[in-house]
Protein backbone atom coordinates (compact mmCIF):
# COMPACT_ATOMS: atom_id res chain seq x y z
CA UNK A 1 0.00 0.00 0.00
CA UNK A 2 1.07 3.55 -0.59
CA UNK A 3 0.21 6.30 1.91
CA UNK A 4 0.81 10.01 2.32
CA UNK A 5 2.13 11.18 5.70
CA UNK A 6 2.29 14.75 6.94
CA UNK A 7 4.43 15.91 9.84
CA UNK A 8 4.01 19.43 11.25
CA UNK A 9 5.08 21.39 14.29
CA UNK A 10 7.74 23.64 15.81
CA UNK A 11 11.16 22.91 14.30
CA UNK A 12 13.82 21.19 16.39
CA UNK A 13 16.59 18.68 15.87
CA UNK A 14 15.82 15.00 15.34
CA UNK A 15 12.43 15.20 13.62
CA UNK A 16 13.45 13.51 10.38
CA UNK A 17 15.54 10.93 12.26
CA UNK A 18 12.63 9.98 14.56
CA UNK A 19 10.12 9.68 11.73
CA UNK A 20 12.46 7.73 9.44
CA UNK A 21 13.45 5.38 12.26
CA UNK A 22 9.80 4.76 13.19
CA UNK A 23 8.91 3.95 9.60
CA UNK A 24 11.92 1.65 9.22
CA UNK A 25 10.96 -0.21 12.41
CA UNK A 26 7.62 -1.02 10.73
CA UNK A 27 9.24 -1.98 7.39
CA UNK A 28 7.71 1.07 5.70
CA UNK A 29 9.76 2.58 2.88
CA UNK A 30 9.95 6.32 2.19
CA UNK A 31 9.62 6.69 -1.59
CA UNK A 32 9.39 10.46 -1.75
CA UNK A 33 9.80 13.29 0.73
CA UNK A 34 9.50 17.06 0.80
CA UNK A 35 10.21 19.22 3.81
CA UNK A 36 10.44 22.91 4.47
CA UNK A 37 10.78 25.44 7.23
CA UNK A 38 8.39 28.37 7.48
CA UNK A 39 9.92 30.53 10.17
CA UNK A 40 9.92 28.34 13.27
CA UNK A 41 7.48 25.81 11.76
CA UNK A 42 8.60 22.51 10.23
CA UNK A 43 6.46 20.75 7.62
CA UNK A 44 7.16 17.48 5.86
CA UNK A 45 5.16 15.36 3.42
CA UNK A 46 6.22 11.78 2.78
CA UNK A 47 5.07 9.13 0.33
CA UNK A 48 5.38 5.78 2.11
CA UNK A 49 5.10 2.19 0.85
CA UNK A 50 4.37 -0.75 3.15
CA UNK A 51 2.83 -4.20 3.09
CA UNK A 52 -0.65 -4.31 4.58
CA UNK A 53 -0.06 -7.95 5.42
CA UNK A 54 2.60 -6.74 7.90
CA UNK A 55 0.80 -3.69 9.32
CA UNK A 56 -2.47 -1.95 8.48
CA UNK A 57 -2.75 1.74 7.72
CA UNK A 58 -4.58 2.45 11.02
CA UNK A 59 -1.90 0.54 12.96
CA UNK A 60 0.92 2.42 11.22
CA UNK A 61 -0.91 5.74 11.76
CA UNK A 62 -1.25 4.98 15.47
CA UNK A 63 2.42 4.02 15.79
CA UNK A 64 3.62 7.11 13.93
CA UNK A 65 1.26 9.41 15.84
CA UNK A 66 2.75 8.09 19.07
CA UNK A 67 6.24 8.92 17.79
CA UNK A 68 5.00 12.34 16.68
CA UNK A 69 3.58 13.05 20.13
CA UNK A 70 6.86 12.01 21.75
CA UNK A 71 8.75 14.58 19.67
CA UNK A 72 6.10 17.31 19.82
CA UNK A 73 4.85 16.93 16.24
CA UNK A 74 1.49 16.23 14.58
CA UNK A 75 1.62 13.19 12.31
CA UNK A 76 -1.21 12.17 9.97
CA UNK A 77 -1.43 9.42 7.35
CA UNK A 78 -3.96 8.54 4.68
CA UNK A 79 -4.14 6.24 1.72
CA UNK A 80 -2.57 7.76 -1.38
CA UNK A 81 -5.72 6.82 -3.32
CA UNK A 82 -7.86 8.93 -0.98
CA UNK A 83 -5.30 11.76 -1.05
CA UNK A 84 -5.34 11.75 -4.87
CA UNK A 85 -9.14 11.63 -5.03
CA UNK A 86 -9.46 14.60 -2.66
CA UNK A 87 -7.04 16.68 -4.70
CA UNK A 88 -8.38 15.87 -8.15
CA UNK A 89 -11.83 17.41 -7.72
Backbone as CSV, one residue per row, in Angstrom:
resi,resn,N_x,N_y,N_z,CA_x,CA_y,CA_z,C_x,C_y,C_z
1,UNK,0.844,-1.177,0.000,0.000,0.000,0.000,0.885,1.233,0.000
2,UNK,0.375,2.271,-0.592,1.068,3.553,-0.592,0.228,4.555,0.199
3,UNK,0.897,5.310,1.077,0.215,6.296,1.907,0.951,7.624,1.857
4,UNK,0.234,8.673,2.199,0.809,10.008,2.319,0.814,10.372,3.799
5,UNK,1.966,10.794,4.295,2.132,11.179,5.700,2.503,12.650,5.764
6,UNK,1.890,13.374,6.681,2.286,14.752,6.939,2.797,14.854,8.370
7,UNK,3.828,15.674,8.532,4.429,15.914,9.840,4.553,17.425,9.994
8,UNK,3.966,17.984,11.042,4.013,19.427,11.248,4.243,19.761,12.713
9,UNK,4.870,20.918,12.937,5.082,21.391,14.294,6.224,22.380,14.362
10,UNK,6.623,22.717,15.585,7.737,23.635,15.805,9.041,22.899,15.488
11,UNK,9.901,23.532,14.722,11.157,22.914,14.303,12.095,22.665,15.486
12,UNK,12.756,21.537,15.443,13.816,21.193,16.394,14.619,20.034,15.812
13,UNK,15.749,19.747,16.396,16.594,18.676,15.871,15.947,17.316,16.094
14,UNK,16.220,16.394,15.186,15.820,15.005,15.344,14.483,14.608,14.764
15,UNK,13.754,15.528,14.146,12.428,15.203,13.618,12.529,14.153,12.511
16,UNK,13.332,14.432,11.513,13.448,13.511,10.382,13.983,12.161,10.851
17,UNK,14.956,12.176,11.743,15.540,10.930,12.257,14.474,10.097,12.973
18,UNK,13.658,10.720,13.813,12.634,9.980,14.562,11.588,9.381,13.633
19,UNK,11.146,10.160,12.655,10.120,9.682,11.727,10.677,8.566,10.854
20,UNK,11.862,8.756,10.295,12.463,7.734,9.437,12.724,6.443,10.212
21,UNK,13.193,6.562,11.440,13.447,5.379,12.265,12.150,4.645,12.561
22,UNK,11.104,5.381,12.913,9.803,4.761,13.188,9.256,4.022,11.981
23,UNK,9.371,4.626,10.814,8.906,3.949,9.598,9.730,2.707,9.322
24,UNK,11.041,2.800,9.458,11.918,1.647,9.218,11.601,0.502,10.177
25,UNK,11.289,0.823,11.424,10.956,-0.208,12.407,9.682,-0.971,12.032
26,UNK,8.853,-0.362,11.184,7.625,-1.016,10.735,7.732,-1.452,9.275
27,UNK,8.964,-1.544,8.764,9.236,-1.978,7.387,8.504,-1.132,6.350
28,UNK,8.313,0.140,6.646,7.707,1.071,5.700,8.831,1.843,5.004
29,UNK,8.729,1.950,3.689,9.764,2.580,2.883,9.341,3.976,2.447
30,UNK,10.200,4.955,2.660,9.953,6.318,2.190,10.328,6.369,0.720
31,UNK,9.346,6.643,-0.152,9.617,6.686,-1.589,9.732,8.099,-2.131
32,UNK,9.259,9.073,-1.354,9.392,10.462,-1.752,9.200,11.313,-0.505
33,UNK,9.919,12.424,-0.444,9.804,13.287,0.733,10.056,14.735,0.334
34,UNK,9.304,15.630,0.966,9.503,17.058,0.800,9.367,17.686,2.170
35,UNK,10.304,18.540,2.523,10.210,19.220,3.814,10.638,20.661,3.649
36,UNK,10.089,21.499,4.513,10.438,22.912,4.468,10.280,23.530,5.851
37,UNK,10.936,24.636,6.025,10.783,25.442,7.235,10.080,26.729,6.858
38,UNK,9.094,27.107,7.658,8.393,28.375,7.477,8.540,29.106,8.795
39,UNK,9.603,29.900,8.901,9.921,30.529,10.174,10.315,29.449,11.163
40,UNK,9.607,29.353,12.266,9.923,28.343,13.273,9.155,27.041,13.060
41,UNK,8.325,26.982,12.006,7.485,25.809,11.764,8.111,24.868,10.749
42,UNK,8.079,23.583,11.078,8.596,22.514,10.233,7.410,21.798,9.605
43,UNK,7.479,21.540,8.302,6.462,20.747,7.622,7.145,19.725,6.732
44,UNK,6.594,18.531,6.703,7.156,17.476,5.859,6.008,16.621,5.324
45,UNK,6.103,16.274,4.060,5.158,15.358,3.424,5.965,14.190,2.893
46,UNK,5.528,12.980,3.216,6.223,11.778,2.776,5.263,10.863,2.023
47,UNK,5.774,10.207,0.996,5.067,9.126,0.334,5.705,7.852,0.879
48,UNK,4.889,6.947,1.392,5.384,5.781,2.109,4.756,4.518,1.531
49,UNK,5.584,3.497,1.283,5.099,2.190,0.849,5.280,1.185,1.968
50,UNK,4.273,0.327,2.159,4.374,-0.745,3.151,3.420,-1.867,2.776
51,UNK,3.671,-3.029,3.346,2.829,-4.198,3.092,1.714,-4.258,4.122
52,UNK,0.482,-4.239,3.663,-0.648,-4.310,4.583,-0.757,-5.664,5.268
53,UNK,-0.072,-6.655,4.745,-0.058,-7.952,5.417,0.811,-7.896,6.666
54,UNK,1.731,-6.914,6.734,2.602,-6.740,7.900,1.993,-5.789,8.924
55,UNK,1.387,-4.701,8.443,0.795,-3.692,9.320,-0.275,-2.946,8.519
56,UNK,-1.398,-2.682,9.162,-2.466,-1.954,8.476,-2.201,-0.450,8.550
57,UNK,-2.882,0.285,7.700,-2.747,1.743,7.725,-3.135,2.320,9.090
58,UNK,-4.263,1.915,9.689,-4.582,2.453,11.021,-3.525,2.109,12.081
59,UNK,-2.948,0.924,12.002,-1.900,0.545,12.959,-0.646,1.391,12.765
60,UNK,-0.262,1.605,11.500,0.917,2.423,11.223,0.662,3.872,11.627
61,UNK,-0.539,4.379,11.350,-0.906,5.741,11.760,-0.782,5.883,13.267
62,UNK,-1.295,4.912,14.008,-1.246,4.975,15.471,0.196,4.961,15.964
63,UNK,1.015,4.106,15.387,2.423,4.016,15.795,3.163,5.309,15.493
64,UNK,2.913,5.887,14.317,3.619,7.108,13.934,3.080,8.317,14.697
65,UNK,1.798,8.329,15.020,1.255,9.415,15.840,1.882,9.408,17.223
66,UNK,2.106,8.217,17.764,2.751,8.089,19.070,4.166,8.663,19.026
67,UNK,4.896,8.360,17.961,6.239,8.920,17.787,6.145,10.435,17.654
68,UNK,5.193,10.905,16.849,5.001,12.341,16.682,4.751,13.033,18.006
69,UNK,3.875,12.474,18.811,3.583,13.048,20.128,4.838,13.107,20.987
70,UNK,5.642,12.055,20.922,6.856,12.008,21.754,7.873,13.070,21.360
71,UNK,7.800,13.549,20.113,8.745,14.581,19.671,8.056,15.932,19.464
72,UNK,6.818,16.038,19.893,6.095,17.310,19.817,5.612,17.682,18.432
73,UNK,5.299,16.678,17.608,4.852,16.930,16.240,3.489,16.293,16.006
74,UNK,2.745,16.833,15.038,1.492,16.234,14.583,1.813,15.363,13.376
75,UNK,1.378,14.119,13.412,1.617,13.192,12.305,0.276,12.631,11.850
76,UNK,0.021,12.702,10.545,-1.214,12.166,9.973,-0.866,11.342,8.734
77,UNK,-1.612,10.264,8.532,-1.428,9.417,7.354,-2.781,9.137,6.722
78,UNK,-2.772,8.981,5.394,-3.960,8.540,4.685,-3.532,7.809,3.430
79,UNK,-4.403,6.971,2.942,-4.143,6.238,1.717,-3.850,7.219,0.584
80,UNK,-2.877,6.892,-0.238,-2.571,7.759,-1.376,-3.773,7.859,-2.313
81,UNK,-4.538,6.794,-2.448,-5.720,6.821,-3.322,-6.722,7.865,-2.837
82,UNK,-6.940,7.924,-1.535,-7.856,8.932,-0.979,-7.267,10.326,-1.150
83,UNK,-5.972,10.476,-0.882,-5.304,11.757,-1.052,-5.464,12.251,-2.488
84,UNK,-5.211,11.379,-3.450,-5.337,11.752,-4.865,-6.776,12.117,-5.230
85,UNK,-7.735,11.357,-4.731,-9.138,11.631,-5.034,-9.550,12.998,-4.483
86,UNK,-9.114,13.319,-3.280,-9.462,14.602,-2.661,-8.874,15.781,-3.432
87,UNK,-7.720,15.582,-4.049,-7.040,16.681,-4.700,-7.230,16.705,-6.220
88,UNK,-8.127,15.862,-6.719,-8.382,15.872,-8.153,-9.772,16.400,-8.487
89,UNK,-10.486,16.877,-7.481,-11.832,17.415,-7.719,-11.775,18.783,-8.336
